[in-house]
């Protein structure tokens, strides 16, 4: 894997390259395998909270709803992992907002 820092908003460009012997395959199978590898990479970033589902969808060239379906198929929650304290804070915030209305 090769990462190159892009100065704009601390983003990096990543090149993932595999080198191993494979039998001669058709271009169609090659493209399918590359697409699956890209999907796996993007979904791993998403699973670890490095990118959002919207960003994952844009990287994969699919709709956000398709990305959410893919997440469900891979067992990736659409909700961010929260500690008990973080969740309690959100509940308190929400209840305060409801009381104002």
C-alpha positions in Angstrom: 0.0 0.0 0.0 1.3 3.4 -0.9 0.0 6.6 0.8 0.7 10.1 -0.3 -0.3 13.1 1.8 -2.5 15.7 0.1 -2.2 19.0 1.8 -5.8 19.9 1.3 -7.6 19.2 4.7 -5.1 16.5 5.7 -6.4 13.9 3.2 -4.3 11.2 1.8 -4.4 9.4 -1.5 -4.0 5.6 -1.2 -2.8 3.2 -3.8 -3.4 -0.5 -3.0 -1.5 -2.9 -5.1 -1.4 -6.7 -4.9 1.4 -8.7 -6.5 0.9 -12.5 -6.6 0.7 -15.0 -9.4 -2.7 -15.7 -10.8 -3.7 -17.7 -13.9 -4.5 -15.7 -17.0 -7.9 -14.3 -16.5 -10.3 -12.3 -18.6 -10.5 -8.5 -18.3 -14.0 -8.9 -17.0 -12.9 -11.1 -14.1 -10.0 -8.8 -13.4 -12.2 -5.7 -13.2 -14.7 -7.6 -10.9 -11.8 -8.6 -8.5 -10.5 -5.0 -8.4 -14.0 -3.7 -7.6 -14.4 -6.2 -4.8 -11.0 -5.2 -3.4 -11.9 -1.5 -3.5 -15.3 -2.2 -1.8 -13.5 -4.2 0.9 -11.0 -1.4 1.5 -13.7 1.3 1.7 -15.9 -0.8 3.9 -13.0 -1.4 6.3 -12.5 2.4 6.6 -16.2 2.8 7.2 -16.3 0.0 9.9 -13.5 1.8 11.8 -15.2 5.2 11.6 -12.6 6.7 9.3 -15.2 7.8 6.7 -19.0 8.3 6.7 -21.5 6.2 4.8 -21.9 9.1 2.4 -18.2 9.3 1.7 -18.1 5.5 1.2 -21.0 5.8 -1.3 -19.2 8.5 -3.3 -15.9 6.5 -3.3 -17.7 3.4 -4.6 -19.9 5.3 -7.1 -23.2 4.1 -5.5 -26.1 5.8 -3.7 -26.0 6.3 0.1 -28.9 3.9 0.4 -27.0 1.2 -1.6 -24.0 1.8 0.8 -26.3 1.4 3.8 -27.6 -1.9 2.3 -24.0 -3.0 1.7 -23.2 -2.1 5.3 -26.1 -4.2 6.6 -24.9 -7.2 4.4 -21.4 -6.9 6.0 -22.7 -6.4 9.5 -21.6 -2.8 9.8 -23.8 -0.7 12.0 -25.2 2.6 10.6 -24.9 4.0 14.0 -21.6 5.2 15.4 -20.3 3.3 18.4 -20.9 5.3 21.5 -19.9 5.0 25.1 -22.6 4.9 27.8 -21.6 8.4 28.8 -21.9 9.7 25.2 -25.3 8.1 24.8 -26.5 9.5 28.1 -25.3 13.0 27.0 -27.3 12.7 23.7 -30.4 11.6 25.6 -30.1 14.5 28.0 -29.6 16.9 25.1 -32.6 15.5 23.2 -34.9 15.7 26.3 -33.9 19.3 26.9 -34.7 20.1 23.2 -38.1 18.4 23.6 -38.9 20.4 26.7 -38.2 23.7 24.9 -40.7 22.9 22.2 
